[in-house]
C-alpha cells in the first residue's frame, strides 16, 4: 500500500509498504493514532519512553512525536488499511504541514521527552 513516512530530520517520503512492516518501520510496538477523517498516524508506542529522536511537534506545541511516523488511510467498510491516492497524498501533506512542525537536529537536543509524557488516573 502507498503511505507517507516521516523519519526524524528528513522530509516526508511516499513509499509502498505492507501492513506487516508497520512495527519494523516504527521500531517497536505500533500505536495507531487517528489524526483526521479516516487517516491515521502509526508511531512507536514507547517512542517517548525509549527517548527516540524527536520527529514532529504538534501545533500549538502541546505534544511531540518521537521516532518514525507512518501516515495511512483506514477504510472502515473493509476494516483494512488501503493505499493513499496521489490526490490524498497532496492533501494529507498539506494538512500535516499545518498540524505539525518538523523538528531539526539542533532543536531535538533541547527537547526533554519527560516534558511530553502524560499519565492519566482513572477513578471509580
JOZI-V868477 format. One line per field, one symbol per residue. psi: psi as a letter, one per 30 degrees, with the letter a starting at -180 (. if undefined). burial: b if it has 16 or more other C-alpha atoms within 10 Angstrom, else e. Layout:
psi = ???
burial = ???
This chain:
psi = kklkkjlkgllkkklklleffeeeefhakkkjjkekbgklkklkfgeeefhlkkekkkkihfllkkakkkklkkjfefhlklkkleeeeeeeeeeefeelkkkleeeeffkjfffgkkkkkkl.
burial = ebbbbbbbbeebebeeeeeeebbebbbbebbeeeeeeebbbbbbbbbbeeebbbbbbbeeeebbbbbbbbbbbbeeeeeebbbbeeeebeebeeebeeebbbbeeeebeeeebeeeeeeeeeee
